[in-house]
Amino acid sequence: MPSALPDGDPAPPTGELSAAALAGFEARQFGIYVHVPFCATRCGYCDFNTYTATELGGGASAASYADTAIAEVRLARHVLGLRRPVDTVFFGGGTPTLLPAADLTRVLAAVDREFGLSPDVEVTTEANPESVTPESLAALRAGGFTRISFGMQSAAPHVLATLDRQHTPGRAAAAVSEARAAGFDRISLDLIYGTPGESDEDWRRSLTAAIETGVDHVSAYSLIVEPGTRLAARVARGEIPMPEDDVLADRYLIAEALLTQAGFGWYEVSNWASGEADRARHNLLYWTGGDSWGVGPGAHSHVGGVRWWNVKHPREYAARLSAGVSPAAARETLTPAERRAEDILLRIRLQEGLPLDVLHPSGLVAAARARDDGLLEAAAHAAGRAVLTLRGRLLADAVVRDLVD
Amino acid sequence: MTPWNVASDSARTDPSRIRNFCIIAHIDHGKSTLADRMLEFTGIVESRNMRAQYLDKMDIERERGITIKAQNVRLPWTSGDDDYVLHLIDTPGHVDFSYEVSRSLAACEGAILLVDAAQGIEAQTLANLYLAIDNDLTIIPVLNKIDLPAAQPEKYADEIAHIIGCDPSDVLRVSAKTGEGVRDLLDEVVRQVPPPTGDPDAPLRALIFDSVYDIYRGVITYVRVVDGRLTTRDRCLMMSTGASHETLEVGVASPDPTPTKSLGVGEVGYVIPGVKNVSQARVGDTITTASHSAPESLGGYRTPKPMVYSGLYPIDGSDYPLLRDALDKLQLNDAALVYEPESSAALGFGFRCGFLGLLHLEIVRERLEREFDLALISTAPNVVYRVELETGDEVVVTNPADWPNGKISSVFEPIVDAMILLPSDYVGAVMDLCQTRRGTLKGMEYLSEDRVELKYVLPLAEIIFDFFDQLKSRTRGYASLDYEPAGEQVSDLVKVDILLQGEAVDAFSAIVHKDKAYSYGTSMASKLRELIPRQQFEVPIQAAIGSRVIARENIRAMRKDVLAKCYGGDITRKRKLLEKQKEGKRRMKMVGRVEVPQEAFIAALSTNEPAKS
């Protein structure tokens, strides 16, 4: 997640939620996100909430992090008040696999203890290709992890260098093999396109390399130069030129073409999966407005129309939890109009699209015009849904501005 | 002893002891500083109360170092053994206000020609000097800033002597800054400027040379009495309108308004005629008494005629009523400002405003923004065209949008006699400029060895389009310009429309000469291509004369507008971004389906900066 926190209303020290937010909780999809705020090195493009020093002091060390996260899992159970199975768990970062596998499985066990895991639970961890071994992968699998998502980014050495990534191009494929050998059958690769210096051909090679590993899921993100990053500074100084939007659009089309050809299907603007069962259910939960509790510094949560986010620094985060206080920095209670806007802006990104009946009259007019402009699928529109065309996917934000009145 | 100049009855001032004079000078040549020094030396403003440019009352005047409104002050002065009353009538200093200048000159018998000893005479000064000579004023030539190291008094004394036909040794030398020579200058005013003459027993005739609106007192008119006596006992009558008003107060400026019982022959002062706005007491009009009217006015009265038009639109459409009220208020004090409501498909509701010239336009605009806190878009200024149709009908066009669609037989555009003073080195460059601006050379004269006066007839439209900036840049700032209306000429003019996706944007239409239509069209189209963001579809930009397209640009369709990642922590940020973008979208002006940011209009319309002088 981006490191700058939004503005919001004060969050109560107990972290308690209103009855309105909790109403119907047991019947909704529920996922837990665990943020691990540590990395071996910071990548030049990264503005995520992560730290390279493993000893941050004040109970915030990497060694004690699992216990701190477990304390928040207990708080979640207390606030939500209900033991109910969790549908998905996702460990992200940072680099979760920088922690010993035993730490990660211990946190997962705590989730199981407090809430229980549903029989078909999806448990994912992000990992850097160089941060896993056959042993650590086996331990994760044995500890209940069902899915792994590797940050491959690119197969071009000069692109990896620009991104400050530590692994060699071949390492990602090797990590996939190791994961498969450890018993993971759901493996995803993250790719980044539009890095300065990358050519169309580099990008094709990266996609091909990813496809050849035989993974069931690929995410492809256009590089975002976030303000305040080293990369942003280099671009600002004119050291490296950012590709134009048209180049990025071309890269996206290349991704769609190669992935489709290899049997993948898009199910979200930046995500492709082999089959429906291979889609990342945890992320689908975000896009369909489900409930999720974010554990960890700077992590975001959403329950029944209340969004909140934790304090950013691991030290303050740890201090709050050890004092028995909610680590939430602030929260917002969404108005019906805001929930509607979120629903539209999230669901439109999905291959299922969104039912037209959530739109107001002016949004319906805009939808018809977007269909005429070739941004929404005509057949889906006729069947009562707004589904982006390929060109529409590249202009999703513009479509949303028209659909939300 | 009461200072005699503020005596309650100035009727005792014998005309033979009065001297009425003005100062003709270019901006920055030190007129206001000289006036300040005169106020100080005559003792009517104590030096501790002195502030720079005492007589320039508007902030804009002080900031820009120009005098927009004429001011006047009554100065007591003892020369030899005799006491005198000197009336200094400070004149406006810009070509837009040449009519006001002429009325101020008509109220005087003498003029100080003030020239910077380091720069020499400028076109503006020369034009006003000729006006003063035409009015039979006694000219006292003065070189100012003789204390400057760069001063060349010998050289410029020769130049002045050559122009007015005097001996170089007659040119006085002063430093308004240090005060050197200013006392002598006041003595020279007494010695050289003839006393006013007039018939004290004739019916009252007083010339209005300025008229201002004061929120507390209503309209205050500044007058010079020619014949008779102006008192509060008689109702006053404006001879151009025939309307009579109660004479509420009569007084003199010394320099703050000081009531007196009356003003006699030759005296300069103010009268408050109890009218609501300045158009009821206009500059140039003659005041007489209602009961005993003069048979003839002093003559020379003219209704101000707008020369330049521009549409003024509030950037925030809801400010329209505020803009209307603000214009109403400015008009109280500005008889030359005319306006009427108009609407633009692109800019919404606003006003078509007529101005005396570009400076007038800028002043009005600046006052609206500053005094009334309005944010405005102004359309490119245009002149007034007279269009004759083949049907025999005639249309007066003050807005390109009103250009007739029917078959046109001829178009008349206003022209001016322009005078340009410049160092001889730049003659080629300036002739080249005037040539490209459709000018006709009328004369060229060497004022001195290295200074030249060029006379051109130019279309006014060419002058209001960036001419002054061009002139300055081609002469490194050394050229000066003055011009006056010189009628109209038939020209081959066309209206160029700018179309976005086939839809004409009224705010960008312009009347241009046929030979320049192409360059206007291409430059506007390429400017807009840079200014208008890419849309979800391709947007053709065309420049067209009628249905004939003369230039074309394309804004390529935007191909990518999507945030790559949108997970749990991104959602709040994404929603807030959407709200912000929606807000931005609401501020867009829609031209058909094309969203055009306000900034694009402002930038496209302001790149042709009006000339500043």
Boltz contact constraints between the chains, C-beta under 6 A:
constraints:
  - contact:
      token1: [A, 1]
      token2: [B, 569]
      max_distance: 6.0
  - contact:
      token1: [A, 6]
      token2: [B, 572]
      max_distance: 6.0
  - contact:
      token1: [A, 6]
      token2: [B, 573]
      max_distance: 6.0
  - contact:
      token1: [A, 33]
      token2: [B, 568]
      max_distance: 6.0
  - contact:
      token1: [A, 221]
      token2: [B, 564]
      max_distance: 6.0
  - contact:
      token1: [A, 221]
      token2: [B, 565]
      max_distance: 6.0
  - contact:
      token1: [A, 222]
      token2: [B, 564]
      max_distance: 6.0
  - contact:
      token1: [A, 245]
      token2: [B, 560]
      max_distance: 6.0
  - contact:
      token1: [A, 246]
      token2: [B, 559]
      max_distance: 6.0
  - contact:
      token1: [A, 248]
      token2: [B, 560]
      max_distance: 6.0
  - contact:
      token1: [A, 249]
      token2: [B, 559]
      max_distance: 6.0
  - contact:
      token1: [A, 249]
      token2: [B, 560]
      max_distance: 6.0
  - contact:
      token1: [A, 270]
      token2: [B, 564]
      max_distance: 6.0
  - contact:
      token1: [A, 286]
      token2: [B, 567]
      max_distance: 6.0
  - contact:
      token1: [A, 286]
      token2: [B, 568]
      max_distance: 6.0
  - contact:
      token1: [A, 292]
      token2: [B, 568]
      max_distance: 6.0
  - contact:
      token1: [A, 300]
      token2: [B, 568]
      max_distance: 6.0
  - contact:
      token1: [A, 300]
      token2: [B, 569]
      max_distance: 6.0
  - contact:
      token1: [A, 307]
      token2: [B, 572]
      max_distance: 6.0
  - contact:
      token1: [A, 341]
      token2: [B, 575]
      max_distance: 6.0
  - contact:
      token1: [A, 342]
      token2: [B, 575]
      max_distance: 6.0
  - contact:
      token1: [A, 345]
      token2: [B, 578]
      max_distance: 6.0
  - contact:
      token1: [A, 394]
      token2: [B, 559]
      max_distance: 6.0
  - contact:
      token1: [A, 394]
      token2: [B, 560]
      max_distance: 6.0
  - contact:
      token1: [A, 394]
      token2: [B, 562]
      max_distance: 6.0
  - contact:
      token1: [A, 395]
      token2: [B, 536]
      max_distance: 6.0
  - contact:
      token1: [A, 395]
      token2: [B, 561]
      max_distance: 6.0
  - contact:
      token1: [A, 396]
      token2: [B, 562]
      max_distance: 6.0
  - contact:
      token1: [A, 397]
      token2: [B, 561]
      max_distance: 6.0
  - contact:
      token1: [A, 397]
      token2: [B, 562]
      max_distance: 6.0
  - contact:
      token1: [A, 398]
      token2: [B, 536]
      max_distance: 6.0
  - contact:
      token1: [A, 398]
      token2: [B, 561]
      max_distance: 6.0
  - contact:
      token1: [A, 401]
      token2: [B, 581]
      max_distance: 6.0
